[in-house]
C-alpha cells in the first residue's frame, strides 16, 4: 500500500504528537482504519457462538453463509 504524501505527513505528525515518535505509526493507522467515518470509535465486535448439535466443516459453514446472503 502506498500512502499519499500529504496523508503520510499528517499521520506522522499525529503519531509524534500523540506518542512522541513514529514508532507507533502502524498502530495509529490501524486505529484510524477501525474508526467509522463519523469519527467515533465503534464498540469492539462481539463474538457469537451457535450450537448446531453437530460438527460443521468450514466449507459447510461458508456455504450456509453464502446461501443466507443470497436470501437476504
PQR file with spaces between the fields and no chain letter, atoms N, CA, C, O and H, PARSE charges and radii, in Angstrom:
ATOM       1  N    UNK     1       0.847   -1.173    0.000 -0.4000 1.5000
ATOM       2  CA   UNK     1       0.000    0.000    0.000 -0.0000 2.0000
ATOM       3  C    UNK     1       0.890    1.231    0.000  0.5500 1.7000
ATOM       4  O    UNK     1       1.862    1.302    0.752 -0.5500 1.4000
ATOM       5  N    UNK     2       0.565    2.179   -0.824 -0.4000 1.5000
ATOM       6  CA   UNK     2       1.316    3.428   -0.892 -0.0000 2.0000
ATOM       7  C    UNK     2       0.392    4.555   -0.451  0.5500 1.7000
ATOM       8  O    UNK     2      -0.690    4.747   -1.004 -0.5500 1.4000
ATOM       9  H    UNK     2      -0.224    2.122   -1.435  0.4000 1.0000
ATOM      10  N    UNK     3       0.842    5.293    0.555 -0.4000 1.5000
ATOM      11  CA   UNK     3       0.053    6.408    1.067 -0.0000 2.0000
ATOM      12  C    UNK     3       0.402    7.681    0.306  0.5500 1.7000
ATOM      13  O    UNK     3       1.549    7.893   -0.088 -0.5500 1.4000
ATOM      14  H    UNK     3       1.722    5.137    1.005  0.4000 1.0000
ATOM      15  N    UNK     4      -0.591    8.511    0.111 -0.4000 1.5000
ATOM      16  CA   UNK     4      -0.384    9.833   -0.445 -0.0000 2.0000
ATOM      17  C    UNK     4       0.567   10.593    0.488  0.5500 1.7000
ATOM      18  O    UNK     4       0.486   10.437    1.706 -0.5500 1.4000
ATOM      19  H    UNK     4      -1.523    8.339    0.431  0.4000 1.0000
ATOM      20  N    UNK     5       1.456   11.404   -0.066 -0.4000 1.5000
ATOM      21  CA   UNK     5       2.450   12.133    0.739 -0.0000 2.0000
ATOM      22  C    UNK     5       1.803   12.988    1.826  0.5500 1.7000
ATOM      23  O    UNK     5       2.284   13.021    2.959 -0.5500 1.4000
ATOM      24  H    UNK     5       1.521   11.531   -1.055  0.4000 1.0000
ATOM      25  N    UNK     6       0.721   13.674    1.486 -0.4000 1.5000
ATOM      26  CA   UNK     6       0.050   14.542    2.465 -0.0000 2.0000
ATOM      27  C    UNK     6      -0.578   13.717    3.592  0.5500 1.7000
ATOM      28  O    UNK     6      -0.500   14.093    4.762 -0.5500 1.4000
ATOM      29  H    UNK     6       0.331   13.647    0.566  0.4000 1.0000
ATOM      30  N    UNK     7      -1.191   12.608    3.238 -0.4000 1.5000
ATOM      31  CA   UNK     7      -1.796   11.734    4.249 -0.0000 2.0000
ATOM      32  C    UNK     7      -0.710   11.186    5.175  0.5500 1.7000
ATOM      33  O    UNK     7      -0.877   11.175    6.394 -0.5500 1.4000
ATOM      34  H    UNK     7      -1.254   12.303    2.287  0.4000 1.0000
ATOM      35  N    UNK     8       0.390   10.736    4.599 -0.4000 1.5000
ATOM      36  CA   UNK     8       1.508   10.210    5.386 -0.0000 2.0000
ATOM      37  C    UNK     8       2.055   11.285    6.333  0.5500 1.7000
ATOM      38  O    UNK     8       2.316   11.010    7.504 -0.5500 1.4000
ATOM      39  H    UNK     8       0.525   10.745    3.608  0.4000 1.0000
ATOM      40  N    UNK     9       2.226   12.496    5.827 -0.4000 1.5000
ATOM      41  CA   UNK     9       2.741   13.596    6.646 -0.0000 2.0000
ATOM      42  C    UNK     9       1.834   13.850    7.845  0.5500 1.7000
ATOM      43  O    UNK     9       2.314   14.028    8.965 -0.5500 1.4000
ATOM      44  H    UNK     9       2.014   12.720    4.876  0.4000 1.0000
ATOM      45  N    UNK    10       0.506   13.867    7.607 -0.4000 1.5000
ATOM      46  CA   UNK    10      -0.431   14.106    8.707 -0.0000 2.0000
ATOM      47  C    UNK    10      -0.408   12.975    9.724  0.5500 1.7000
ATOM      48  O    UNK    10      -0.504   13.215   10.928 -0.5500 1.4000
ATOM      49  H    UNK    10       0.117   13.723    6.697  0.4000 1.0000
ATOM      50  N    UNK    11      -0.281   11.732    9.237 -0.4000 1.5000
ATOM      51  CA   UNK    11      -0.203   10.597   10.155 -0.0000 2.0000
ATOM      52  C    UNK    11       1.069   10.651   10.996  0.5500 1.7000
ATOM      53  O    UNK    11       1.034   10.376   12.196 -0.5500 1.4000
ATOM      54  H    UNK    11      -0.204   11.537    8.259  0.4000 1.0000
ATOM      55  N    UNK    12       2.180   11.000   10.377 -0.4000 1.5000
ATOM      56  CA   UNK    12       3.444   11.127   11.117 -0.0000 2.0000
ATOM      57  C    UNK    12       3.322   12.219   12.169  0.5500 1.7000
ATOM      58  O    UNK    12       3.740   12.026   13.310 -0.5500 1.4000
ATOM      59  H    UNK    12       2.208   11.223    9.402  0.4000 1.0000
ATOM      60  N    UNK    13       2.757   13.359   11.804 -0.4000 1.5000
ATOM      61  CA   UNK    13       2.583   14.453   12.756 -0.0000 2.0000
ATOM      62  C    UNK    13       1.718   14.027   13.931  0.5500 1.7000
ATOM      63  O    UNK    13       2.040   14.331   15.080 -0.5500 1.4000
ATOM      64  H    UNK    13       2.417   13.516   10.876  0.4000 1.0000
ATOM      65  N    UNK    14       0.621   13.325   13.656 -0.4000 1.5000
ATOM      66  CA   UNK    14      -0.255   12.885   14.735 -0.0000 2.0000
ATOM      67  C    UNK    14       0.430   11.843   15.612  0.5500 1.7000
ATOM      68  O    UNK    14       0.271   11.859   16.833 -0.5500 1.4000
ATOM      69  H    UNK    14       0.360   13.078   12.723  0.4000 1.0000
ATOM      70  N    UNK    15       1.186   10.945   15.002 -0.4000 1.5000
ATOM      71  CA   UNK    15       1.908    9.937   15.770 -0.0000 2.0000
ATOM      72  C    UNK    15       2.917   10.589   16.713  0.5500 1.7000
ATOM      73  O    UNK    15       3.028   10.202   17.877 -0.5500 1.4000
ATOM      74  H    UNK    15       1.315   10.933   14.011  0.4000 1.0000
ATOM      75  N    UNK    16       3.640   11.563   16.214 -0.4000 1.5000
ATOM      76  CA   UNK    16       4.619   12.268   17.050 -0.0000 2.0000
ATOM      77  C    UNK    16       3.907   13.043   18.153  0.5500 1.7000
ATOM      78  O    UNK    16       4.362   13.055   19.297 -0.5500 1.4000
ATOM      79  H    UNK    16       3.550   11.877   15.268  0.4000 1.0000
ATOM      80  N    UNK    17       2.808   13.680   17.821 -0.4000 1.5000
ATOM      81  CA   UNK    17       2.055   14.455   18.817 -0.0000 2.0000
ATOM      82  C    UNK    17       1.484   13.550   19.905  0.5500 1.7000
ATOM      83  O    UNK    17       1.550   13.888   21.087 -0.5500 1.4000
ATOM      84  H    UNK    17       2.438   13.670   16.892  0.4000 1.0000
ATOM      85  N    UNK    18       0.922   12.401   19.515 -0.4000 1.5000
ATOM      86  CA   UNK    18       0.265   11.528   20.492 -0.0000 2.0000
ATOM      87  C    UNK    18       1.227   10.609   21.236  0.5500 1.7000
ATOM      88  O    UNK    18       1.054   10.360   22.430 -0.5500 1.4000
ATOM      89  H    UNK    18       0.868   12.128   18.555  0.4000 1.0000
ATOM      90  N    UNK    19       2.240   10.106   20.532 -0.4000 1.5000
ATOM      91  CA   UNK    19       3.102    9.076   21.113 -0.0000 2.0000
ATOM      92  C    UNK    19       4.560    9.503   21.262  0.5500 1.7000
ATOM      93  O    UNK    19       5.357    8.754   21.827 -0.5500 1.4000
ATOM      94  H    UNK    19       2.380   10.308   19.563  0.4000 1.0000
ATOM      95  N    UNK    20       4.929   10.684   20.774 -0.4000 1.5000
ATOM      96  CA   UNK    20       6.287   11.170   20.929 -0.0000 2.0000
ATOM      97  C    UNK    20       7.264   10.661   19.886  0.5500 1.7000
ATOM      98  O    UNK    20       8.430   11.056   19.901 -0.5500 1.4000
ATOM      99  H    UNK    20       4.282   11.292   20.315  0.4000 1.0000
ATOM     100  N    UNK    21       6.824    9.793   18.975 -0.4000 1.5000
ATOM     101  CA   UNK    21       7.688    9.285   17.910 -0.0000 2.0000
ATOM     102  C    UNK    21       6.818    8.660   16.826  0.5500 1.7000
ATOM     103  O    UNK    21       5.590    8.661   16.914 -0.5500 1.4000
ATOM     104  H    UNK    21       5.876    9.472   18.963  0.4000 1.0000
ATOM     105  N    UNK    22       7.479    8.126   15.803 -0.4000 1.5000
ATOM     106  CA   UNK    22       6.744    7.445   14.739 -0.0000 2.0000
ATOM     107  C    UNK    22       6.739    5.939   14.947  0.5500 1.7000
ATOM     108  O    UNK    22       6.273    5.201   14.080 -0.5500 1.4000
ATOM     109  H    UNK    22       8.477    8.125   15.731  0.4000 1.0000
ATOM     110  N    UNK    23       7.245    5.473   16.076 -0.4000 1.5000
ATOM     111  CA   UNK    23       7.306    4.033   16.330 -0.0000 2.0000
ATOM     112  C    UNK    23       5.922    3.390   16.370  0.5500 1.7000
ATOM     113  O    UNK    23       5.788    2.196   16.100 -0.5500 1.4000
ATOM     114  H    UNK    23       7.624    6.073   16.781  0.4000 1.0000
ATOM     115  N    UNK    24       4.901    4.161   16.699 -0.4000 1.5000
ATOM     116  CA   UNK    24       3.536    3.627   16.769 -0.0000 2.0000
ATOM     117  C    UNK    24       2.707    4.042   15.559  0.5500 1.7000
ATOM     118  O    UNK    24       1.479    4.092   15.630 -0.5500 1.4000
ATOM     119  H    UNK    24       5.009    5.130   16.918  0.4000 1.0000
ATOM     120  N    UNK    25       3.378    4.339   14.452 -0.4000 1.5000
ATOM     121  CA   UNK    25       2.672    4.789   13.256 -0.0000 2.0000
ATOM     122  C    UNK    25       1.702    3.724   12.753  0.5500 1.7000
ATOM     123  O    UNK    25       0.562    4.050   12.420 -0.5500 1.4000
ATOM     124  H    UNK    25       4.375    4.298   14.394  0.4000 1.0000
ATOM     125  N    UNK    26       2.116    2.474   12.690 -0.4000 1.5000
ATOM     126  CA   UNK    26       1.208    1.429   12.206 -0.0000 2.0000
ATOM     127  C    UNK    26       0.053    1.231   13.187  0.5500 1.7000
ATOM     128  O    UNK    26      -1.063    0.935   12.762 -0.5500 1.4000
ATOM     129  H    UNK    26       3.041    2.209   12.961  0.4000 1.0000
ATOM     130  N    UNK    27       0.298    1.387   14.492 -0.4000 1.5000
ATOM     131  CA   UNK    27      -0.774    1.318   15.482 -0.0000 2.0000
ATOM     132  C    UNK    27      -1.799    2.416   15.207  0.5500 1.7000
ATOM     133  O    UNK    27      -3.005    2.170   15.243 -0.5500 1.4000
ATOM     134  H    UNK    27       1.205    1.627   14.838  0.4000 1.0000
ATOM     135  N    UNK    28      -1.317    3.623   14.933 -0.4000 1.5000
ATOM     136  CA   UNK    28      -2.199    4.750   14.643 -0.0000 2.0000
ATOM     137  C    UNK    28      -3.004    4.509   13.368  0.5500 1.7000
ATOM     138  O    UNK    28      -4.200    4.796   13.327 -0.5500 1.4000
ATOM     139  H    UNK    28      -0.338    3.823   14.904  0.4000 1.0000
ATOM     140  N    UNK    29      -2.358    3.984   12.330 -0.4000 1.5000
ATOM     141  CA   UNK    29      -3.055    3.709   11.070 -0.0000 2.0000
ATOM     142  C    UNK    29      -4.149    2.674   11.288  0.5500 1.7000
ATOM     143  O    UNK    29      -5.266    2.844   10.799 -0.5500 1.4000
ATOM     144  H    UNK    29      -1.386    3.750   12.362  0.4000 1.0000
ATOM     145  N    UNK    30      -3.842    1.599   12.021 -0.4000 1.5000
ATOM     146  CA   UNK    30      -4.859    0.590   12.318 -0.0000 2.0000
ATOM     147  C    UNK    30      -6.005    1.188   13.111  0.5500 1.7000
ATOM     148  O    UNK    30      -7.169    0.874   12.858 -0.5500 1.4000
ATOM     149  H    UNK    30      -2.935    1.461   12.418  0.4000 1.0000
ATOM     150  N    UNK    31      -5.688    2.041   14.062 -0.4000 1.5000
ATOM     151  CA   UNK    31      -6.720    2.702   14.855 -0.0000 2.0000
ATOM     152  C    UNK    31      -7.625    3.547   13.963  0.5500 1.7000
ATOM     153  O    UNK    31      -8.847    3.520   14.105 -0.5500 1.4000
ATOM     154  H    UNK    31      -4.743    2.296   14.268  0.4000 1.0000
ATOM     155  N    UNK    32      -7.019    4.295   13.044 -0.4000 1.5000
ATOM     156  CA   UNK    32      -7.796    5.140   12.128 -0.0000 2.0000
ATOM     157  C    UNK    32      -8.683    4.298   11.209  0.5500 1.7000
ATOM     158  O    UNK    32      -9.823    4.673   10.935 -0.5500 1.4000
ATOM     159  H    UNK    32      -6.026    4.317   12.928  0.4000 1.0000
ATOM     160  N    UNK    33      -8.168    3.172   10.737 -0.4000 1.5000
ATOM     161  CA   UNK    33      -8.948    2.328    9.842 -0.0000 2.0000
ATOM     162  C    UNK    33     -10.131    1.686   10.550  0.5500 1.7000
ATOM     163  O    UNK    33     -11.130    1.356    9.912 -0.5500 1.4000
ATOM     164  H    UNK    33      -7.242    2.868   10.960  0.4000 1.0000
ATOM     165  N    UNK    34     -10.029    1.507   11.840 -0.4000 1.5000
ATOM     166  CA   UNK    34     -11.138    0.907   12.595 -0.0000 2.0000
ATOM     167  C    UNK    34     -12.231    1.908   12.935  0.5500 1.7000
ATOM     168  O    UNK    34     -13.348    1.515   13.270 -0.5500 1.4000
ATOM     169  H    UNK    34      -9.217    1.775   12.358  0.4000 1.0000
ATOM     170  N    UNK    35     -11.922    3.195   12.852 -0.4000 1.5000
ATOM     171  CA   UNK    35     -12.916    4.222   13.180 -0.0000 2.0000
ATOM     172  C    UNK    35     -13.974    4.309   12.085  0.5500 1.7000
ATOM     173  O    UNK    35     -13.642    4.288   10.900 -0.5500 1.4000
ATOM     174  H    UNK    35     -11.014    3.515   12.580  0.4000 1.0000
ATOM     175  N    UNK    36     -15.245    4.406   12.470 -0.4000 1.5000
ATOM     176  CA   UNK    36     -16.255    4.681   11.451 -0.0000 2.0000
ATOM     177  C    UNK    36     -16.068    6.109   10.931  0.5500 1.7000
ATOM     178  O    UNK    36     -15.377    6.911   11.560 -0.5500 1.4000
ATOM     179  H    UNK    36     -15.516    4.423   13.433  0.4000 1.0000
ATOM     180  N    UNK    37     -16.661    6.418    9.823 -0.4000 1.5000
ATOM     181  CA   UNK    37     -16.447    7.730    9.202 -0.0000 2.0000
ATOM     182  C    UNK    37     -16.844    8.901   10.085  0.5500 1.7000
ATOM     183  O    UNK    37     -16.315    9.998    9.907 -0.5500 1.4000
ATOM     184  H    UNK    37     -17.222    5.766    9.312  0.4000 1.0000
ATOM     185  N    UNK    38     -17.754    8.709   11.032 -0.4000 1.5000
ATOM     186  CA   UNK    38     -18.184    9.789   11.914 -0.0000 2.0000
ATOM     187  C    UNK    38     -17.143   10.192   12.935  0.5500 1.7000
ATOM     188  O    UNK    38     -17.311   11.205   13.613 -0.5500 1.4000
ATOM     189  H    UNK    38     -18.184    7.817   11.177  0.4000 1.0000
ATOM     190  N    UNK    39     -16.062    9.420   13.064 -0.4000 1.5000
ATOM     191  CA   UNK    39     -15.009    9.771   13.997 -0.0000 2.0000
ATOM     192  C    UNK    39     -15.131    9.082   15.350  0.5500 1.7000
ATOM     193  O    UNK    39     -14.156    9.014   16.098 -0.5500 1.4000
ATOM     194  H    UNK    39     -15.925    8.596   12.513  0.4000 1.0000
ATOM     195  N    UNK    40     -16.304    8.577   15.669 -0.4000 1.5000
ATOM     196  CA   UNK    40     -16.498    7.886   16.941 -0.0000 2.0000
ATOM     197  C    UNK    40     -16.004    6.457   16.807  0.5500 1.7000
ATOM     198  O    UNK    40     -16.306    5.780   15.824 -0.5500 1.4000
ATOM     199  H    UNK    40     -17.096    8.632   15.061  0.4000 1.0000
ATOM     200  N    UNK    41     -15.254    6.004   17.779 -0.4000 1.5000
ATOM     201  CA   UNK    41     -14.782    4.621   17.760 -0.0000 2.0000
ATOM     202  C    UNK    41     -15.975    3.697   17.997  0.5500 1.7000
ATOM     203  O    UNK    41     -16.786    3.944   18.889 -0.5500 1.4000
ATOM     204  H    UNK    41     -15.008    6.554   18.577  0.4000 1.0000
ATOM     205  N    UNK    42     -16.080    2.649   17.209 -0.4000 1.5000
ATOM     206  CA   UNK    42     -17.193    1.725   17.403 -0.0000 2.0000
ATOM     207  C    UNK    42     -16.827    0.703   18.473  0.5500 1.7000
ATOM     208  O    UNK    42     -15.648    0.432   18.700 -0.5500 1.4000
ATOM     209  H    UNK    42     -15.421    2.449   16.484  0.4000 1.0000
ATOM     210  N    UNK    43     -17.820    0.148   19.118 -0.4000 1.5000
ATOM     211  CA   UNK    43     -17.526   -0.834   20.157 -0.0000 2.0000
ATOM     212  C    UNK    43     -16.890   -2.080   19.544  0.5500 1.7000
ATOM     213  O    UNK    43     -17.123   -2.394   18.377 -0.5500 1.4000
ATOM     214  H    UNK    43     -18.778    0.369   18.933  0.4000 1.0000
ATOM     215  N    UNK    44     -16.095   -2.779   20.333 -0.4000 1.5000
ATOM     216  CA   UNK    44     -15.468   -3.987   19.784 -0.0000 2.0000
ATOM     217  C    UNK    44     -16.515   -5.004   19.356  0.5500 1.7000
ATOM     218  O    UNK    44     -17.585   -5.100   19.956 -0.5500 1.4000
ATOM     219  H    UNK    44     -15.906   -2.523   21.281  0.4000 1.0000
ATOM     220  N    UNK    45     -16.199   -5.754   18.325 -0.4000 1.5000
ATOM     221  CA   UNK    45     -17.127   -6.764   17.827 -0.0000 2.0000
ATOM     222  C    UNK    45     -17.344   -7.830   18.894  0.5500 1.7000
ATOM     223  O    UNK    45     -16.419   -8.204   19.614 -0.5500 1.4000
ATOM     224  H    UNK    45     -15.329   -5.677   17.837  0.4000 1.0000
ATOM     225  N    UNK    46     -18.557   -8.302   18.983 -0.4000 1.5000
ATOM     226  CA   UNK    46     -18.871   -9.346   19.948 -0.0000 2.0000
ATOM     227  C    UNK    46     -18.751  -10.695   19.275  0.5500 1.7000
ATOM     228  O    UNK    46     -19.134  -10.864   18.117 -0.5500 1.4000
ATOM     229  H    UNK    46     -19.309   -7.998   18.398  0.4000 1.0000
ATOM     230  N    UNK    47     -18.229  -11.631   19.995 -0.4000 1.5000
ATOM     231  CA   UNK    47     -18.101  -12.991   19.479 -0.0000 2.0000
ATOM     232  C    UNK    47     -19.415  -13.716   19.720  0.5500 1.7000
ATOM     233  O    UNK    47     -20.025  -13.575   20.780 -0.5500 1.4000
ATOM     234  H    UNK    47     -17.918  -11.494   20.935  0.4000 1.0000
ATOM     235  N    UNK    48     -19.844  -14.484   18.744 -0.4000 1.5000
ATOM     236  CA   UNK    48     -21.106  -15.187   18.869 -0.0000 2.0000
ATOM     237  C    UNK    48     -20.860  -16.680   18.679  0.5500 1.7000
ATOM     238  O    UNK    48     -20.146  -17.097   17.767 -0.5500 1.4000
ATOM     239  H    UNK    48     -19.349  -14.598   17.883  0.4000 1.0000
ATOM     240  N    UNK    49     -21.460  -17.465   19.547 -0.4000 1.5000
ATOM     241  CA   UNK    49     -21.358  -18.910   19.454 -0.0000 2.0000
ATOM     242  C    UNK    49     -22.736  -19.473   19.165  0.5500 1.7000
ATOM     243  O    UNK    49     -23.723  -19.093   19.795 -0.5500 1.4000
ATOM     244  H    UNK    49     -22.040  -17.126   20.288  0.4000 1.0000
ATOM     245  N    UNK    50     -22.791  -20.379   18.210 -0.4000 1.5000
ATOM     246  CA   UNK    50     -24.055  -21.012   17.850 -0.0000 2.0000
ATOM     247  C    UNK    50     -23.885  -22.512   17.998  0.5500 1.7000
ATOM     248  O    UNK    50     -22.938  -23.087   17.461 -0.5500 1.4000
ATOM     249  H    UNK    50     -21.989  -20.689   17.699  0.4000 1.0000
ATOM     250  N    UNK    51     -24.783  -23.145   18.715 -0.4000 1.5000
ATOM     251  CA   UNK    51     -24.724  -24.598   18.874 -0.0000 2.0000
ATOM     252  C    UNK    51     -25.677  -25.228   17.865  0.5500 1.7000
ATOM     253  O    UNK    51     -26.872  -24.934   17.845 -0.5500 1.4000
ATOM     254  H    UNK    51     -25.552  -22.678   19.152  0.4000 1.0000
ATOM     255  N    UNK    52     -25.128  -26.092   17.038 -0.4000 1.5000
ATOM     256  CA   UNK    52     -25.912  -26.726   15.988 -0.0000 2.0000
ATOM     257  C    UNK    52     -26.267  -28.171   16.309  0.5500 1.7000
ATOM     258  O    UNK    52     -27.104  -28.766   15.630 -0.5500 1.4000
ATOM     259  H    UNK    52     -24.157  -26.331   17.054  0.4000 1.0000
ATOM     260  N    UNK    53     -25.650  -28.735   17.320 -0.4000 1.5000
ATOM     261  CA   UNK    53     -25.914  -30.124   17.670 -0.0000 2.0000
ATOM     262  C    UNK    53     -25.066  -31.108   16.870  0.5500 1.7000
ATOM     263  O    UNK    53     -25.175  -32.320   17.051 -0.5500 1.4000
ATOM     264  H    UNK    53     -24.971  -28.251   17.871  0.4000 1.0000
ATOM     265  N    UNK    54     -24.222  -30.581   15.987 -0.4000 1.5000
ATOM     266  CA   UNK    54     -23.315  -31.432   15.217 -0.0000 2.0000
ATOM     267  C    UNK    54     -22.123  -30.590   14.792  0.5500 1.7000
ATOM     268  O    UNK    54     -22.175  -29.360   14.818 -0.5500 1.4000
ATOM     269  H    UNK    54     -24.133  -29.595   15.841  0.4000 1.0000
ATOM     270  N    UNK    55     -21.063  -31.256   14.404 -0.4000 1.5000
ATOM     271  CA   UNK    55     -19.877  -30.552   13.907 -0.0000 2.0000
ATOM     272  C    UNK    55     -20.118  -30.127   12.463  0.5500 1.7000
ATOM     273  O    UNK    55     -20.716  -30.862   11.676 -0.5500 1.4000
ATOM     274  H    UNK    55     -21.020  -32.255   14.383  0.4000 1.0000
ATOM     275  N    UNK    56     -19.643  -28.933   12.129 -0.4000 1.5000
ATOM     276  CA   UNK    56     -19.813  -28.391   10.790 -0.0000 2.0000
ATOM     277  C    UNK    56     -18.432  -28.044   10.256  0.5500 1.7000
ATOM     278  O    UNK    56     -17.630  -27.415   10.946 -0.5500 1.4000
ATOM     279  H    UNK    56     -19.157  -28.337   12.768  0.4000 1.0000
ATOM     280  N    UNK    57     -18.164  -28.451    9.037 -0.4000 1.5000
ATOM     281  CA   UNK    57     -16.878  -28.105    8.423 -0.0000 2.0000
ATOM     282  C    UNK    57     -16.898  -26.644    7.987  0.5500 1.7000
ATOM     283  O    UNK    57     -17.955  -26.024    7.873 -0.5500 1.4000
ATOM     284  H    UNK    57     -18.815  -28.961    8.476  0.4000 1.0000
ATOM     285  N    UNK    58     -15.710  -26.114    7.748 -0.4000 1.5000
ATOM     286  CA   UNK    58     -15.604  -24.727    7.292 -0.0000 2.0000
ATOM     287  C    UNK    58     -16.317  -24.540    5.956  0.5500 1.7000
ATOM     288  O    UNK    58     -16.963  -23.515    5.737 -0.5500 1.4000
ATOM     289  H    UNK    58     -14.851  -26.618    7.841  0.4000 1.0000
ATOM     290  N    UNK    59     -16.205  -25.529    5.055 -0.4000 1.5000
ATOM     291  CA   UNK    59     -16.875  -25.429    3.754 -0.0000 2.0000
ATOM     292  C    UNK    59     -18.394  -25.397    3.918  0.5500 1.7000
ATOM     293  O    UNK    59     -19.076  -24.621    3.248 -0.5500 1.4000
ATOM     294  H    UNK    59     -15.681  -26.361    5.232  0.4000 1.0000
ATOM     295  N    UNK    60     -18.926  -26.240    4.810 -0.4000 1.5000
ATOM     296  CA   UNK    60     -20.372  -26.240    5.051 -0.0000 2.0000
ATOM     297  C    UNK    60     -20.820  -24.906    5.617  0.5500 1.7000
ATOM     298  O    UNK    60     -21.862  -24.378    5.229 -0.5500 1.4000
ATOM     299  H    UNK    60     -18.372  -26.870    5.354  0.4000 1.0000
ATOM     300  N    UNK    61     -20.030  -24.359    6.537 -0.4000 1.5000
ATOM     301  CA   UNK    61     -20.377  -23.082    7.143 -0.0000 2.0000
ATOM     302  C    UNK    61     -20.355  -21.963    6.100  0.5500 1.7000
ATOM     303  O    UNK    61     -21.267  -21.137    6.054 -0.5500 1.4000
ATOM     304  H    UNK    61     -19.184  -24.788    6.852  0.4000 1.0000
ATOM     305  N    UNK    62     -19.317  -21.936    5.266 -0.4000 1.5000
ATOM     306  CA   UNK    62     -19.237  -20.930    4.215 -0.0000 2.0000
ATOM     307  C    UNK    62     -20.408  -21.035    3.243  0.5500 1.7000
ATOM     308  O    UNK    62     -20.938  -20.016    2.799 -0.5500 1.4000
ATOM     309  H    UNK    62     -18.576  -22.606    5.304  0.4000 1.0000
ATOM     310  N    UNK    63     -20.817  -22.261    2.909 -0.4000 1.5000
ATOM     311  CA   UNK    63     -21.949  -22.463    2.005 -0.0000 2.0000
ATOM     312  C    UNK    63     -23.236  -21.949    2.637  0.5500 1.7000
ATOM     313  O    UNK    63     -24.063  -21.345    1.955 -0.5500 1.4000
ATOM     314  H    UNK    63     -20.387  -23.089    3.269  0.4000 1.0000
ATOM     315  N    UNK    64     -23.411  -22.182    3.935 -0.4000 1.5000
ATOM     316  CA   UNK    64     -24.605  -21.686    4.629 -0.0000 2.0000
ATOM     317  C    UNK    64     -24.629  -20.164    4.685  0.5500 1.7000
ATOM     318  O    UNK    64     -25.679  -19.545    4.511 -0.5500 1.4000
ATOM     319  H    UNK    64     -22.739  -22.672    4.489  0.4000 1.0000
ATOM     320  N    UNK    65     -23.481  -19.573    4.925 -0.4000 1.5000
ATOM     321  CA   UNK    65     -23.404  -18.109    4.969 -0.0000 2.0000
ATOM     322  C    UNK    65     -23.729  -17.540    3.591  0.5500 1.7000
ATOM     323  O    UNK    65     -24.483  -16.573    3.483 -0.5500 1.4000
ATOM     324  H    UNK    65     -22.628  -20.075    5.066  0.4000 1.0000
ATOM     325  N    UNK    66     -23.165  -18.132    2.536 -0.4000 1.5000
ATOM     326  CA   UNK    66     -23.444  -17.668    1.174 -0.0000 2.0000
ATOM     327  C    UNK    66     -24.928  -17.801    0.852  0.5500 1.7000
ATOM     328  O    UNK    66     -25.520  -16.899    0.259 -0.5500 1.4000
ATOM     329  H    UNK    66     -22.552  -18.917    2.623  0.4000 1.0000
ATOM     330  N    UNK    67     -25.532  -18.923    1.241 -0.4000 1.5000
ATOM     331  CA   UNK    67     -26.962  -19.129    0.999 -0.0000 2.0000
ATOM     332  C    UNK    67     -27.795  -18.082    1.733  0.5500 1.7000
ATOM     333  O    UNK    67     -28.761  -17.551    1.186 -0.5500 1.4000
ATOM     334  H    UNK    67     -25.052  -19.656    1.723  0.4000 1.0000
ATOM     335  N    UNK    68     -27.415  -17.794    2.971 -0.4000 1.5000
ATOM     336  CA   UNK    68     -28.157  -16.787    3.749 -0.0000 2.0000
ATOM     337  C    UNK    68     -28.046  -15.406    3.136  0.5500 1.7000
ATOM     338  O    UNK    68     -29.017  -14.649    3.142 -0.5500 1.4000
ATOM     339  H    UNK    68     -26.630  -18.226    3.415  0.4000 1.0000
ATOM     340  N    UNK    69     -26.867  -15.058    2.601 -0.4000 1.5000
ATOM     341  CA   UNK    69     -26.706  -13.766    1.947 -0.0000 2.0000
ATOM     342  C    UNK    69     -27.545  -13.671    0.695  0.5500 1.7000
ATOM     343  O    UNK    69     -28.093  -12.612    0.388 -0.5500 1.4000
ATOM     344  H    UNK    69     -26.079  -15.673    2.597  0.4000 1.0000
ATOM     345  N    UNK    70     -27.652  -14.782   -0.040 -0.4000 1.5000
ATOM     346  CA   UNK    70     -28.464  -14.775   -1.251 -0.0000 2.0000
ATOM     347  C    UNK    70     -29.940  -14.570   -0.932  0.5500 1.7000
ATOM     348  O    UNK    70     -30.667  -13.934   -1.694 -0.5500 1.4000
ATOM     349  H    UNK    70     -27.208  -15.643    0.209  0.4000 1.0000
ATOM     350  N    UNK    71     -30.375  -15.113    0.197 -0.4000 1.5000
ATOM     351  CA   UNK    71     -31.777  -14.960    0.593 -0.0000 2.0000
ATOM     352  C    UNK    71     -32.076  -13.575    1.112  0.5500 1.7000
ATOM     353  O    UNK    71     -33.217  -13.117    1.046 -0.5500 1.4000
ATOM     354  H    UNK    71     -29.784  -15.630    0.816  0.4000 1.0000
ATOM     355  N    UNK    72     -31.056  -12.895    1.634 -0.4000 1.5000
ATOM     356  CA   UNK    72     -31.274  -11.580    2.266 -0.0000 2.0000
ATOM     357  C    UNK    72     -31.506  -10.484    1.260  0.5500 1.7000
ATOM     358  O    UNK    72     -31.704   -9.330    1.639 -0.5500 1.4000
ATOM     359  H    UNK    72     -30.129  -13.267    1.688  0.4000 1.0000
